[in-house]
């Protein structure tokens, strides 16, 4: 059975466990093969290359973007990656070969970036495209590093492994992303090898322009569509659970089991990504089932996401949410009965590239929840110039999500649980399909809301 599997950065940094729990687990001989692994950079490496995903601390890219000398930063990066190499020498990594590979790759990246910087400094071209190219070049280094090391270790273990470097560092074909993937895979006999594929793919459209740091999941999705596996698998450092174990406790939640792509989209919409929605759509459309597995619990089958699944009995499957959102309320007494107020508001949201994840309306007001990181004060200025009152408040959103939870009393039961805990519901809503019931609460009530909903709906 051909599988296409993705290994995230945190799991990649635990390579001994990856080899034991994924590569070798209950397999030997030819059973090792017929698998394609898309790998992320080792944990933290892409933060050094670009910027810290959580804190925003600048990496090499920002020195390049600010016209600063980036050579010393690349030298420091080389030393850091070679230090990572030493960590895997006991696994069988040929340290001299691995160190030489990363030295040559970063030296080549340095040349590319210097050329781009010179062109940008000339002032004859727009900086935007050049900066994007620099970001792509740097991003590719991390996955090339981890993939090369992984293949080297497997080969030194006597396992036939094939490196598929989609970074395109040494070829200048004008391939799209899909064309590069198809070209790189076309001559490989999958039943005879383990393929290790870089999570970054070079393409004429630029994989980071649309997906930025989610690019490895896009590569994973596109490789799966090209290879047509029986199953696609994502290996994470945790199970996809009925609630966040860090919030409710490991004994108060369980792995989800089976669910569908609609539920996966709802989870992604509030930041609990099983998979990036733009990566999941090709899998869903092509009828490829997706399994989420815990790298450190190999015996557990994980969560299977399919297109058709509907829970055989009515229940809430996941309780989740986020405390990193704002609610924007637009009030105007002239809205009542007026056609186009909503359109005018959405045009202003579109102007600033902001989308909402929750919406509620009344005769005279429209409330929308947006990610705090996307907030732009100019949006509020524009709205305030047209509508009588615009307010912004820091809030949290808690959600009950499931493929089959349309039952009398579920909303009352949840609202009652919050009320008994003294938690005020600022707003609430759900669509006709009732796949996601959303409550907006004060930000300080987020943790308790998740705990009480989880306790009420499951335990």
N, C-alpha and C positions, 0 to 999 in steps of 0.2 A: 504494500500500500504506500504510494507516494504521498509524502507530507511536506508542506512548506511551513517552517517554524521560525518564530522570531524570539531572540534572546535580548532582553533589555540590558541597559548599562549596569544596573546594580547586580543583576545575575552574572553578567560577564565578568565582573570583578571578583566573583566567587567561582573562578574557573574549575578548581578541583571538584566542587559540588556539581557544576554543570556537566563535567565529564562523567562523574559517577551517577548522577540522577537523571541525566538526559541522554547523553551519548551512549553510555554502556548499560543503562538500567534494563535488566531482563532481556538483553540482546547480546548476540555473539555472531561471528562469521558474517554471512551475507545479510543477516538481519540488521547489521549496523548501517546498511546503505539504503538508497532510495529515499533519502531525506535531504532537504534543502534548508539550510539555516541562514537567516538574515540576522546579522549581529550589529548591535549598537557599539559605540565607543565605550571603553571602560569608564566606570562612574567618575564624573568630575572632569573628564578630559574635554568635552565640548564646552564646558563652562570656561576652561582656560583658553580655548580657541576663540570663542565668541564673547559670551558674558554669562555670569551666573544666572541660571534660569529663575531662581527664587529671589535673590537679593539685588540682581542687576549689576553686580560688581563687574567692571569691564575686563575683557580678555584681550588677546592680541588684536582682534578685529578692530577694537575701538582706537587703538594706537594708529592703525592703518587709516581708519576713517577720519581721524583728527590730524592727518598729515604729520604724525610724529614718527620718530625713528622706531621701527618695529623689529629690527634685526636682533637686538639684545633679548627682546621678549621671545623671539623664536628660538634663540639659543637656550634660554631658560626652559622653554617648553621641551626642547630636545632632551635636556637633562632630566626633566620630570618623567618623560615617557620611557627613557632608558632605566630610570629607577623602578618604574612599573615592570619593565622587562625582567629585572632581577628577581622580582617577586615570583615570577613563573618559571625561573630556571629549575627549581626542584621538580617541576612537572615534566621537564624534558625539553623546555625551550632552548634552542641553540642561541645563546646570548649574543655571541659575536655576529651571527647572521641577522638577528632581530635588531640589534643596535645599528648595524650598517643600513638596514632597510629604512629605519625611521630617520636616520641622518640624511640619507639621500632624498627621502620624500619631503622632508622639511626644507632642505636646500633648494629643491625644485620649486616648492611653494614660495620660498623667499624670492626666487627669480621672477616668478609670475607676478607676485605682489609688487615688486619693484617696477616692473614694466607697467603695471596698471597705475601705480602711483605717479609715474612720469607722464603718462597720458593724461591723467586727471589734473596734474599740475599745469599742463599746457593751457587749460581753459578752453580747448576747442570742442570738447564733448561734455555732455551732461554727466555729472558725478554719480547720479542715481544708479545707472546701469553698471558702472565700474565698481561702486561700493557693493552692489549685489553680487557681482562676479567674485570680488574678494571674499565675501562671506561664504560663497559656495566653495571656493578653493580651500579655505581654512576648515570648514565643516568636514570636508571629505577626508582630512588627515586622520581624524579620530577613528573612523570606521575602518580605514585601510590598516591602521596600526593594530587594532584588536583582531581583525580578520586574519591578517598575516600571522600574528602570534598563535592564534587558535589552530590554523592549518599546520604550522610548523610543529606544534606540540602533538597534534593527532598523527602526523606523518612519522614523527619520532617514536610514537607508540606502536607503529606498525599498522596503522589504520589508513586506508586509501582516502585521502582528502583532497579536494580540488578548491583552489582559491578562485573566486569570481569577483574580481575587483571592478566594480561598476563606476569607480571614481573617474575613469577615463583620463587619468593623469598623463599617460604616454601615448594617447591617440587623439587625433584631431578630427575624427569623423563628426559630421553634423547630425548626429543621431538625436531623435527625441528620446525621452525617458523610456517609453515603451519599446522603441526600436533598439536601444542599447541593451535592454534586458533580453529581448528576443535574440539578438545577435550573440550575446554572451553565453546564452544557455543552449543554443541550437545544436552544438556538436557534443554535448555531454551525455554520457550513458549513466543516467541516474541510478539504476540498479547496481552499479559497480563502484559507487563512490559516495562519500558525504560531501555535499557542496557547502562551502562557507562563503556567504555573499555579503558584501559591504552594505550597510544600511543606507549609505548615501549613494545616489545615482546621478551621474552627470547627464544632462539633457539640454537641448536648445532652449526649452521653455523655462529652465531653472527651477529645480524642485523646491527651493526655499522661498521662491517668490510668493507662492500660495500657501505653503505648508510650514515654513520656517522650521522650528525645532521638532515638528511632527513628521519630518521627512522619512525617518526609518520605517514608520508604519506604512507610509505610502509605497515605499519600495517593497515591503513585505506583501502588501495587497496586490501590487502590479505583478510581482513574481508569481504569486498564487494564480492570478488570472491567466498568465502566460503558460504556466506549467500544468494547470488543471489537476491539482492534487485531490485525493479523496478527502483530505481534511487540512485545514490551516490551524496552526497552534501558536499561541503567544505564551511564553514562559515569563512569569513575573515573580517578584520576591514575596508575593502574598496571594491568597485566594481572593476571588471576587465574592465577597460575603454579603449577607443580608443586611449588615450594617458595619460601620467602621469599628474594627476590634479595639482601636485605641480610644474610641469614645465610649463604647458600651461594654468593653471587656471581652476577652477571647472566649469566655464560656457563655456569652450571651448572644452569640451570632454563629452562623454556619455558612459554608459555601452555598452559593445560589443553586447549583445543580443545572437544570435546563432553563433556557429562556430564549427570547427571540431578538432580532435585530432592532425592532422598534424600542424595546426596553434598553438595549445598548445605546441607542441614540439619546434616550432620555437621560441616561447616566452621564453621557458625555456632555450634555447640555448644562449640567450643574458641576462639571469638573471631575466627576468620578469616571474617568475614561477606561473602559475595557479595551476600546480601540477608538482612534480618531474617526469621527463620522464620515469624513471624506475618504478615509481608507476602508471603512466597512462597506460603503455602498457598492463598490465593484464586487466584493465578495458576495454580498446579498443578491445582487442582480444576476450573478453567474451561478447562484445556487451552491456556493462553497460554504460548508459548515465551519464555524470557528470555535475552537476550544481554548479556554483560558486555564492555564495550569500553574501551580505553585512549584517553582524550581526546587524548593526544599521539602516538598511533600510528594515525592514521585509516585507513590502508590495510589494517591487520590486521583480520580478521573477528572476533577476540575469542573468547570462550567462549560456546557455545550450551548452555543448560540446558533440557532437555525432560523430560516426564513418563516417556516410554518408553525413553529411551536406555540401552543396555547396551553397554559397550566390546566390540567384536568379538573382541578377544583379551585374555587374562588379563594384567592389569598393575595396578600401583599408580598412581593418578592424581595424588594430592597427598600430600606429606609436610609435616605442620604440627604445631602444638601450642601450648602456653603454659607460661610459668614463673611464672604468677601464681595458683597453686592450692595448696590444702592437702589432705592426706590425713588423714581422721578414722578412726581404728580403734577399734572397740568390741569388747572381749573379755570373755567370761564363760563359765566352764566349764559353767554350767547351760543354755547355749544348745543344746547338742547334743540333738537329738530333740525340742526344745521347739517348740510351735506358737505363733506370734505375736510372737517376738522382733523379727523384721524389721518387723512392723506397729507395734510400740511405738516402735521407733527412728524410723520414718518419720513417725509422728504428732508426735514432738518436732521433727523437721525442718520439718514443715508449720507448726507453731505459730510458728516464727520466720521463716517465708517463705523457707526455704533449700532449693534443689534441688541434686542432685548431677549430675556429668557422667561419673562412672565408679563402678563398684561391683564388689567381689569378695567372695566369702564362703568360709568354711571351717566346720568343725564348731562351732568355738567363737568365731569372730570374723567381723565384717562391716566391710569397709573401704570408705569412700566419699571421692571427691575432690570438693571444692567450690571455688568461686571465693574467693580470699582476701578480696576486697572485701565478700563476703557473710557473713564469719565473725562469729559472735556468741558471746562467752564464756558467756552464759547457757545456750546450747544444750549446751555441754560440762558445765556444772554440772548441768543436768537429766539428761543421760545418765549422769553419774558417780553420781548418786543411785540409779540403778537397776542399772547394770552394774558389774562388778568393776573394770574398767580401761578408761579412755578416753584415747587419746593423739592428739596433733595434731602434724603435721610439715609444714614447708614443702617442697614438691616441685615437679616439672615433669611435664607430660604431653606425650609425643610420639606422633603418630598417623600411620598409613598408611591412606589413604582411597581407595576406588575402587568403581566400579560392577560390576567383574568381576575380583576378585582371589582367589577361592577356588581355590587350587591347592596341591598338595603342595609343601612346602619353603619357602613364602614366610615363614612364621613363623620357621622355623629359620634362614633366611638373614638375616632382620632381627636376630634375637637374637644370631646369630653376629657380625654387624657391630658390635653394641654391645659384645659381650664382647671382641672383638679390640681395641677402642678403650679397654678397661679401664673400661667403664661398667657399673655394677651395675643390674640391673632390680629395682626395689623391688616392683612388682606388674605384672600384665599381664592383658589380657582382650579379648574380642570376642564379639559376638552371633552367632547362627546364620547370619545373612545375610553375615557377614564383610565388611560395607561399611566398617568402621572397626576396625582393630587398634590397640590402645592400650597404650603402655608408660609406667609411672610410674618416673621416675628422680630422682636428686638434683637440686635446683634448679641447682646449679653445673654440671651435666652437660648442661643443656638445649641449648645452642648446638652442642656437639660431637655430641650425639645426632642432631640434625637433619642436620648436615653428613655424618656417616657413613652414616646411613640413605639420604640422597639419593644419595651416591656409590655405595652398594652396589646400590640398587634401580634406578637410572637409568643411571649412567655407568661 
